[in-house]
Amino acid sequence: MSLCFIDPADAIRAIADSIGREARRQLLGEAVRAWVDEIPEDELEAHYARAIAELDDHDISMLAAWHASMNVGHPVPNRDFLMRAFPALGEYRREALKLAAGFRGEEAVDRGVTEERALDTVLDWLSPERQMELALEAVELYIWDRAGSDN
């Protein structure tokens, strides 16, 4: 049986609806990372500020520890430190935003925001090319999920 979708975003949604919880969360994580990759350089800091604004103390501490591994100063687990250290991350700023956005996404799902709604929000921001790449990743997750993962 062959599958045919006109829109890669529709394929991603269909696959998300047919995979287990762990695979769905992984797909959402991949979508968030794809979204961060598409953010223009001059908007990274603003998105980072929004992402860390909603993190709990545990996630702030984890993010500060990651910053410490980047040698951007003595880590202080608070939002002010994270914002001051962000520019010093240089080429790793996107990675910091991916981590913060991932933590934020996990918290949103834990608060009851459906993965479907979170996925829809992110998909709207992706270019058609990036949606196609994500659709291919979704197919791989589908196969992994159906091959017998512990979902």
C-alpha positions as CSV (number, residue, x, y, z in Angstrom):
1,M,0.0,0.0,0.0
2,S,1.4,3.4,-0.9
3,L,0.7,6.6,1.0
4,C,0.3,9.9,-0.8
5,F,0.0,13.3,0.8
6,I,-0.2,16.6,-1.0
7,D,1.1,18.5,2.0
8,P,4.1,17.3,4.1
9,A,2.5,18.9,7.2
10,D,-0.6,16.7,6.7
11,A,1.6,13.7,6.5
12,I,3.3,14.7,9.8
13,R,-0.1,15.2,11.4
14,A,-1.4,11.8,10.2
15,I,1.8,10.0,11.3
16,A,1.6,11.8,14.7
17,D,-1.9,10.5,15.1
18,S,-0.9,6.9,14.4
19,I,2.2,6.5,16.6
20,G,2.7,5.9,20.3
21,R,3.2,8.5,23.0
22,E,7.1,8.2,23.1
23,A,7.4,8.5,19.3
24,R,4.9,11.4,19.2
25,R,7.0,13.2,21.8
26,Q,10.1,12.6,19.8
27,L,8.4,13.9,16.7
28,L,7.3,17.0,18.6
29,G,10.9,17.5,19.7
30,E,12.2,17.2,16.2
31,A,9.6,19.7,15.1
32,V,10.7,22.2,17.8
33,R,14.4,21.7,16.7
34,A,13.4,22.3,13.1
35,W,11.5,25.5,14.1
36,V,14.6,26.8,15.9
37,D,16.8,26.1,12.9
38,E,14.5,28.4,10.8
39,I,14.5,31.4,13.2
40,P,16.4,34.4,11.8
41,E,19.6,35.2,13.7
42,D,18.3,38.6,14.9
43,E,15.3,37.0,16.5
44,L,17.1,34.2,18.5
45,E,17.5,36.2,21.7
46,A,13.9,37.2,21.8
47,H,12.7,33.7,21.4
48,Y,15.2,32.5,24.0
49,A,13.9,35.0,26.5
50,R,10.3,33.8,25.9
51,A,11.3,30.2,26.2
52,I,13.1,30.6,29.5
53,A,10.4,32.9,31.0
54,E,8.2,29.9,31.5
55,L,10.7,27.3,32.7
56,D,10.6,26.0,36.2
57,D,13.6,26.1,38.6
58,H,14.6,22.5,37.7
59,D,14.8,23.3,34.0
60,I,16.6,26.6,34.7
61,S,19.2,24.7,36.7
62,M,19.7,22.2,33.9
63,L,20.0,24.9,31.3
64,A,22.5,26.8,33.5
65,A,24.6,23.6,33.9
66,W,24.6,23.2,30.1
67,H,25.8,26.8,29.8
68,A,28.6,26.0,32.2
69,S,29.7,23.2,29.9
70,M,30.1,25.9,27.2
71,N,32.5,27.8,29.4
72,V,30.5,31.1,29.4
73,G,31.2,31.9,33.0
74,H,30.3,30.5,36.4
75,P,26.7,29.2,36.1
76,V,24.0,30.8,38.2
77,P,20.7,29.0,37.8
78,N,18.5,32.0,37.1
79,R,17.0,33.7,34.1
80,D,19.3,36.8,34.4
81,F,22.4,34.7,34.1
82,L,21.0,32.8,31.2
83,M,20.1,35.9,29.3
84,R,23.5,37.6,30.0
85,A,25.3,34.4,28.9
86,F,23.3,33.9,25.7
87,P,25.3,36.2,23.4
88,A,28.6,34.6,24.6
89,L,27.4,31.2,23.3
90,G,28.1,32.3,19.7
91,E,27.4,29.4,17.4
92,Y,25.8,27.4,20.2
93,R,22.9,29.9,20.7
94,R,20.6,27.8,18.6
95,E,21.4,24.8,20.7
96,A,20.6,26.7,23.9
97,L,17.3,27.8,22.4
98,K,16.5,24.2,21.3
99,L,17.1,23.0,24.9
100,A,15.0,25.8,26.4
101,A,12.2,25.3,23.9
102,G,12.3,21.6,24.4
103,F,11.9,22.0,28.2
104,R,9.1,24.5,27.6
105,G,7.4,22.1,25.2
106,E,7.6,19.2,27.7
107,E,6.1,21.5,30.4
108,A,3.3,22.5,28.1
109,V,2.5,18.9,27.4
110,D,2.6,18.1,31.1
111,R,0.2,21.0,31.7
112,G,-2.3,19.5,29.3
113,V,-1.5,21.2,26.0
114,T,-2.0,18.4,23.5
115,E,0.9,17.3,21.4
116,E,-1.3,17.8,18.4
117,R,-1.8,21.5,19.2
118,A,1.9,22.0,19.9
119,L,2.8,20.3,16.7
120,D,0.3,22.5,14.7
121,T,1.8,25.6,16.2
122,V,5.3,24.7,15.1
123,L,4.5,23.3,11.7
124,D,3.0,26.7,10.7
125,W,6.4,28.3,11.0
126,L,8.4,25.8,9.0
127,S,9.4,26.3,5.4
128,P,8.0,23.7,2.8
129,E,11.6,22.3,2.5
130,R,11.9,21.8,6.3
131,Q,8.4,20.3,6.5
132,M,9.5,17.8,3.9
133,E,12.6,16.9,6.0
134,L,10.4,16.6,9.1
135,A,8.0,14.4,7.2
136,L,10.8,12.0,6.3
137,E,11.8,11.9,10.0
138,A,8.2,11.2,10.9
139,V,8.2,8.2,8.6
140,E,11.3,6.9,10.3
141,L,9.7,7.4,13.7
142,Y,6.6,5.6,12.4
143,I,8.7,2.6,11.3
144,W,10.6,2.6,14.6
145,D,7.3,2.8,16.5
146,R,5.7,0.0,14.6
147,A,8.8,-2.2,14.7
148,G,8.3,-2.8,18.4
149,S,9.6,0.0,20.5
150,D,8.6,0.1,24.1
151,N,5.9,2.6,23.7
